[in-house]
Amino acid sequence: YSLFQHGLLEENLFHFRPIFENIKTSPINDDNNDLPSFCALFDTSQRKYEGAFLSCVNIDKEDECTDPLKLLREKLPGKVGVDLARMWTLCGGECFQGGKRQMDDGNELIVQGKYTLFLKHIRQCCKSMCGQEFKKIEKKSEKQLMFIRRQKLSQSLEESSDPKEILDISIVLLFHKVKGIVVAGDELQEVILDRLLKETNIPEQVKDHLRQMSNIMKKLEDAPIDLIENVRKYGLVHNISMVFDDSEQQQSE
């Protein structure tokens, strides 16, 4: 957005790619998007977010890359470029060209990201970087956002036929119901599921089914239909204790 504000988008100096995509094989221009990413609608039900990798092309030699952080400081006026370069440094070396360097001994040196300092920097410098104050979301807006997120996730869960997706969405919804915390990322079946399995207010039978489903997914095996539907039901139910009552009744029958 800062590049847009200062008229640098048209110069096509800076490029943003998914973090794990190889810079040498990535297209310079993204012709698939009609609008820049900062104009795109935010998907409140998104469960994973692609990290951004910042790079730039040498102005004199288009087939060579240069230091994007240095170019930010040079191209953007006053404190803006300095603050933006600092922000990317705090993201870590995996997020920008030049963040990884080969040492004389053959080892690779990677600039370490600093999450706490990154958040502090964003709060302090948001206005200088993009002209907008950093604001925490209001409680009313937060509740509305979380309601919309749950609705969209529940709809996706009802419609999904992919066992892994059903497990992932159920974990996200259950964690939100039990802990009141929104989660996303690549470790839903690792860190977040482990946390869920330690919760005392989740019935043991529900935990067993989640654990079974996760183990089957890791082994790339086919899960039984009844197990898949049970896991789906756990994600959709409003009160997890009601599932426990239903499960006991079905088991006794």
LINGI-V946325 format. One record per residue. N is the residue number from 1. RES is the residue in three letters. PHI is phi as a letter, one per 20 degrees, with the letter a starting at -180 (* if undefined). PSI is psi in degrees with one decimal (* if undefined). OMEGA is omega in whole degrees, -180 to 180 (NA if undefined). Layout:
n:N res:RES phi:PHI psi:PSI omega:OMEGA
n:N res:RES phi:PHI psi:PSI omega:OMEGA
This chain:
n:1 res:TYR phi:* psi:-36.0 omega:177
n:2 res:SER phi:f psi:-40.3 omega:178
n:3 res:LEU phi:f psi:-39.5 omega:178
n:4 res:PHE phi:f psi:-44.9 omega:-179
n:5 res:GLN phi:g psi:-36.7 omega:-174
n:6 res:HIS phi:d psi:17.0 omega:172
n:7 res:GLY phi:m psi:27.9 omega:-177
n:8 res:LEU phi:d psi:-6.7 omega:-180
n:9 res:LEU phi:f psi:-40.2 omega:-177
n:10 res:GLU phi:f psi:-24.9 omega:179
n:11 res:GLU phi:f psi:-18.5 omega:176
n:12 res:ASN phi:l psi:40.5 omega:-179
n:13 res:LEU phi:e psi:-39.3 omega:-174
n:14 res:PHE phi:d psi:145.0 omega:-177
n:15 res:HIS phi:c psi:141.2 omega:-179
n:16 res:PHE phi:d psi:127.6 omega:-179
n:17 res:ARG phi:c psi:163.0 omega:170
n:18 res:PRO phi:g psi:143.0 omega:-168
n:19 res:ILE phi:f psi:-30.4 omega:-176
n:20 res:PHE phi:e psi:7.1 omega:-179
n:21 res:GLU phi:e psi:135.9 omega:-178
n:22 res:ASN phi:f psi:125.8 omega:-176
n:23 res:ILE phi:f psi:-32.1 omega:-176
n:24 res:LYS phi:f psi:-23.9 omega:-178
n:25 res:THR phi:d psi:-0.1 omega:-178
n:26 res:SER phi:e psi:143.3 omega:177
n:27 res:PRO phi:f psi:142.6 omega:180
n:28 res:ILE phi:f psi:-41.6 omega:-179
n:29 res:ASN phi:d psi:139.3 omega:177
n:30 res:ASP phi:e psi:96.6 omega:-177
n:31 res:ASP phi:e psi:-3.0 omega:-176
n:32 res:ASN phi:e psi:-21.5 omega:-177
n:33 res:ASN phi:d psi:125.6 omega:178
n:34 res:ASP phi:f psi:-29.1 omega:-178
n:35 res:LEU phi:c psi:152.8 omega:174
n:36 res:PRO phi:f psi:158.7 omega:-176
n:37 res:SER phi:f psi:-31.7 omega:-178
n:38 res:PHE phi:f psi:-8.6 omega:176
n:39 res:CYS phi:e psi:-10.5 omega:-176
n:40 res:ALA phi:f psi:147.1 omega:176
n:41 res:LEU phi:f psi:141.8 omega:180
n:42 res:PHE phi:e psi:126.1 omega:180
n:43 res:ASP phi:e psi:106.5 omega:-176
n:44 res:THR phi:f psi:-18.4 omega:-178
n:45 res:SER phi:e psi:6.0 omega:-178
n:46 res:GLN phi:f psi:137.0 omega:-178
n:47 res:ARG phi:d psi:-17.2 omega:179
n:48 res:LYS phi:c psi:147.1 omega:-179
n:49 res:TYR phi:c psi:126.8 omega:178
n:50 res:GLU phi:f psi:128.6 omega:176
n:51 res:GLY phi:f psi:153.9 omega:-179
n:52 res:ALA phi:d psi:138.4 omega:177
n:53 res:PHE phi:d psi:122.4 omega:-178
n:54 res:LEU phi:e psi:129.6 omega:176
n:55 res:SER phi:b psi:171.5 omega:176
n:56 res:CYS phi:b psi:159.4 omega:-178
n:57 res:VAL phi:d psi:138.8 omega:176
n:58 res:ASN phi:g psi:127.2 omega:-176
n:59 res:ILE phi:f psi:-37.8 omega:-177
n:60 res:ASP phi:e psi:-33.9 omega:-179
n:61 res:LYS phi:c psi:102.9 omega:-172
n:62 res:GLU phi:f psi:-18.6 omega:-180
n:63 res:ASP phi:e psi:0.8 omega:179
n:64 res:GLU phi:d psi:147.2 omega:178
n:65 res:CYS phi:d psi:149.6 omega:178
n:66 res:THR phi:c psi:-171.6 omega:-177
n:67 res:ASP phi:e psi:110.4 omega:-177
n:68 res:PRO phi:f psi:-31.3 omega:-179
n:69 res:LEU phi:f psi:-39.5 omega:176
n:70 res:LYS phi:f psi:-41.3 omega:-180
n:71 res:LEU phi:f psi:-35.4 omega:175
n:72 res:LEU phi:g psi:-45.8 omega:-179
n:73 res:ARG phi:f psi:-32.3 omega:-178
n:74 res:GLU phi:e psi:-38.3 omega:-172
n:75 res:LYS phi:e psi:-31.8 omega:-177
n:76 res:LEU phi:e psi:140.8 omega:-172
n:77 res:PRO phi:f psi:150.9 omega:171
n:78 res:GLY phi:l psi:-128.6 omega:-174
n:79 res:LYS phi:e psi:-14.7 omega:-173
n:80 res:VAL phi:f psi:-54.3 omega:-178
n:81 res:GLY phi:f psi:-37.7 omega:179
n:82 res:VAL phi:f psi:-45.1 omega:-179
n:83 res:ASP phi:f psi:-39.4 omega:179
n:84 res:LEU phi:f psi:-43.0 omega:178
n:85 res:ALA phi:f psi:-40.4 omega:177
n:86 res:ARG phi:f psi:-40.4 omega:179
n:87 res:MET phi:g psi:-46.1 omega:-179
n:88 res:TRP phi:f psi:-35.3 omega:177
n:89 res:THR phi:f psi:-42.0 omega:-180
n:90 res:LEU phi:f psi:-19.1 omega:176
n:91 res:CYS phi:f psi:-25.6 omega:-179
n:92 res:GLY phi:o psi:155.6 omega:-174
n:93 res:GLY phi:f psi:-18.8 omega:178
n:94 res:GLU phi:f psi:-6.0 omega:-175
n:95 res:CYS phi:d psi:-3.9 omega:-180
n:96 res:PHE phi:b psi:150.2 omega:179
n:97 res:GLN phi:f psi:128.9 omega:-178
n:98 res:GLY phi:n psi:-4.0 omega:180
n:99 res:GLY phi:f psi:-15.2 omega:176
n:100 res:LYS phi:d psi:132.3 omega:-179
n:101 res:ARG phi:c psi:140.8 omega:180
n:102 res:GLN phi:e psi:125.6 omega:180
n:103 res:MET phi:e psi:165.5 omega:-180
n:104 res:ASP phi:f psi:-30.2 omega:-179
n:105 res:ASP phi:e psi:2.8 omega:178
n:106 res:GLY phi:n psi:-12.9 omega:179
n:107 res:ASN phi:f psi:156.1 omega:-180
n:108 res:GLU phi:d psi:126.4 omega:178
n:109 res:LEU phi:e psi:122.7 omega:-179
n:110 res:ILE phi:d psi:127.6 omega:176
n:111 res:VAL phi:f psi:126.2 omega:-177
n:112 res:GLN phi:e psi:134.6 omega:176
n:113 res:GLY phi:f psi:152.9 omega:-179
n:114 res:LYS phi:c psi:95.1 omega:-171
n:115 res:TYR phi:f psi:-45.9 omega:-178
n:116 res:THR phi:f psi:-43.6 omega:179
n:117 res:LEU phi:f psi:-32.8 omega:177
n:118 res:PHE phi:f psi:-48.7 omega:180
n:119 res:LEU phi:f psi:-41.7 omega:179
n:120 res:LYS phi:f psi:-42.1 omega:180
n:121 res:HIS phi:f psi:-42.9 omega:179
n:122 res:ILE phi:f psi:-43.9 omega:-179
n:123 res:ARG phi:f psi:-41.3 omega:-175
n:124 res:GLN phi:f psi:-32.3 omega:-169
n:125 res:CYS phi:d psi:7.6 omega:-177
n:126 res:CYS phi:g psi:-43.8 omega:-177
n:127 res:LYS phi:f psi:-40.3 omega:-179
n:128 res:SER phi:f psi:-30.0 omega:-177
n:129 res:MET phi:e psi:-38.9 omega:-176
n:130 res:CYS phi:c psi:6.8 omega:176
n:131 res:GLY phi:m psi:7.2 omega:-179
n:132 res:GLN phi:d psi:136.3 omega:176
n:133 res:GLU phi:f psi:145.3 omega:173
n:134 res:PHE phi:e psi:122.9 omega:-179
n:135 res:LYS phi:c psi:136.8 omega:172
n:136 res:LYS phi:f psi:142.5 omega:-178
n:137 res:ILE phi:f psi:139.9 omega:179
n:138 res:GLU phi:f psi:152.7 omega:-176
n:139 res:LYS phi:g psi:-42.5 omega:-179
n:140 res:LYS phi:f psi:-45.2 omega:180
n:141 res:SER phi:f psi:-35.6 omega:180
n:142 res:GLU phi:f psi:-43.3 omega:179
n:143 res:LYS phi:f psi:-42.1 omega:180
n:144 res:GLN phi:f psi:-41.8 omega:179
n:145 res:LEU phi:f psi:-42.9 omega:-179
n:146 res:MET phi:f psi:-34.8 omega:177
n:147 res:PHE phi:f psi:-45.0 omega:179
n:148 res:ILE phi:f psi:-40.3 omega:180
n:149 res:ARG phi:f psi:-46.8 omega:179
n:150 res:ARG phi:f psi:-40.9 omega:179
n:151 res:GLN phi:f psi:-47.7 omega:-178
n:152 res:LYS phi:f psi:-41.9 omega:180
n:153 res:LEU phi:f psi:-40.4 omega:179
n:154 res:SER phi:f psi:-40.0 omega:178
n:155 res:GLN phi:f psi:-42.8 omega:178
n:156 res:SER phi:f psi:-38.5 omega:180
n:157 res:LEU phi:f psi:-41.5 omega:179
n:158 res:GLU phi:f psi:-36.9 omega:-174
n:159 res:GLU phi:e psi:-18.1 omega:-172
n:160 res:SER phi:f psi:143.8 omega:174
n:161 res:SER phi:d psi:4.5 omega:-180
n:162 res:ASP phi:e psi:115.1 omega:-178
n:163 res:PRO phi:g psi:-40.3 omega:-179
n:164 res:LYS phi:f psi:-42.0 omega:179
n:165 res:GLU phi:f psi:-38.9 omega:178
n:166 res:ILE phi:f psi:-42.8 omega:178
n:167 res:LEU phi:f psi:-45.9 omega:-179
n:168 res:ASP phi:g psi:-48.3 omega:-178
n:169 res:ILE phi:f psi:-38.6 omega:179
n:170 res:SER phi:f psi:-39.3 omega:178
n:171 res:ILE phi:f psi:-45.4 omega:180
n:172 res:VAL phi:f psi:-46.8 omega:-178
n:173 res:LEU phi:f psi:-42.0 omega:179
n:174 res:LEU phi:f psi:-42.2 omega:-179
n:175 res:PHE phi:f psi:-37.7 omega:179
n:176 res:HIS phi:f psi:-40.8 omega:-179
n:177 res:LYS phi:f psi:-38.9 omega:-175
n:178 res:VAL phi:e psi:-42.6 omega:-174
n:179 res:LYS phi:d psi:-14.4 omega:-177
n:180 res:GLY phi:m psi:26.2 omega:-177
n:181 res:ILE phi:c psi:135.0 omega:176
n:182 res:VAL phi:e psi:131.5 omega:180
n:183 res:VAL phi:c psi:152.1 omega:177
n:184 res:ALA phi:b psi:160.2 omega:177
n:185 res:GLY phi:p psi:-171.3 omega:-176
n:186 res:ASP phi:e psi:-0.3 omega:-174
n:187 res:GLU phi:d psi:31.0 omega:-178
n:188 res:LEU phi:f psi:-37.7 omega:-179
n:189 res:GLN phi:e psi:4.1 omega:178
n:190 res:GLU phi:d psi:-85.6 omega:-175
n:191 res:VAL phi:f psi:-49.5 omega:-174
n:192 res:ILE phi:f psi:-41.9 omega:178
n:193 res:LEU phi:f psi:-39.6 omega:177
n:194 res:ASP phi:g psi:-40.1 omega:178
n:195 res:ARG phi:f psi:-40.7 omega:180
n:196 res:LEU phi:f psi:-41.2 omega:-177
n:197 res:LEU phi:f psi:-14.7 omega:179
n:198 res:LYS phi:e psi:-7.4 omega:-178
n:199 res:GLU phi:f psi:129.6 omega:-176
n:200 res:THR phi:f psi:-21.3 omega:-177
n:201 res:ASN phi:e psi:8.6 omega:173
n:202 res:ILE phi:d psi:125.3 omega:-178
n:203 res:PRO phi:g psi:145.0 omega:-178
n:204 res:GLU phi:f psi:-35.3 omega:-180
n:205 res:GLN phi:f psi:-36.5 omega:176
n:206 res:VAL phi:f psi:-44.4 omega:178
n:207 res:LYS phi:g psi:-43.3 omega:-180
n:208 res:ASP phi:f psi:-43.2 omega:-180
n:209 res:HIS phi:f psi:-40.9 omega:178
n:210 res:LEU phi:f psi:-42.1 omega:180
n:211 res:ARG phi:f psi:-44.5 omega:178
n:212 res:GLN phi:f psi:-46.7 omega:-179
n:213 res:MET phi:f psi:-43.3 omega:180
n:214 res:SER phi:f psi:-43.6 omega:180
n:215 res:ASN phi:f psi:-39.7 omega:179
n:216 res:ILE phi:f psi:-41.4 omega:180
n:217 res:MET phi:f psi:-38.5 omega:179
n:218 res:LYS phi:f psi:-33.2 omega:-179
n:219 res:LYS phi:e psi:-0.6 omega:-179
n:220 res:LEU phi:l psi:36.2 omega:179
n:221 res:GLU phi:d psi:168.9 omega:178
n:222 res:ASP phi:e psi:129.1 omega:179
n:223 res:ALA phi:e psi:143.4 omega:177
n:224 res:PRO phi:f psi:145.7 omega:-177
n:225 res:ILE phi:g psi:-42.4 omega:-178
n:226 res:ASP phi:f psi:-34.8 omega:177
n:227 res:LEU phi:f psi:-43.4 omega:179
n:228 res:ILE phi:f psi:-44.1 omega:-177
n:229 res:GLU phi:f psi:-33.6 omega:176
n:230 res:ASN phi:f psi:-45.0 omega:179
n:231 res:VAL phi:f psi:-39.8 omega:176
n:232 res:ARG phi:f psi:-44.1 omega:-179
n:233 res:LYS phi:f psi:-38.2 omega:-180
n:234 res:TYR phi:f psi:-34.9 omega:179
n:235 res:GLY phi:f psi:-28.5 omega:-175
n:236 res:LEU phi:e psi:-24.3 omega:-175
n:237 res:VAL phi:f psi:144.5 omega:-180
n:238 res:HIS phi:e psi:-35.5 omega:-177
n:239 res:ASN phi:c psi:113.0 omega:-175
n:240 res:ILE phi:f psi:-26.6 omega:179
n:241 res:SER phi:f psi:-26.3 omega:178
n:242 res:MET phi:f psi:-33.8 omega:176
n:243 res:VAL phi:f psi:-39.4 omega:179
n:244 res:PHE phi:f psi:-44.2 omega:179
n:245 res:ASP phi:f psi:-43.4 omega:180
n:246 res:ASP phi:f psi:-39.2 omega:-178
n:247 res:SER phi:f psi:-40.8 omega:179
n:248 res:GLU phi:f psi:-41.9 omega:-178
n:249 res:GLN phi:f psi:-43.6 omega:180
n:250 res:GLN phi:f psi:-37.6 omega:-179
n:251 res:GLN phi:f psi:-39.4 omega:180
n:252 res:SER phi:f psi:-32.8 omega:179
n:253 res:GLU phi:f psi:* omega:NA
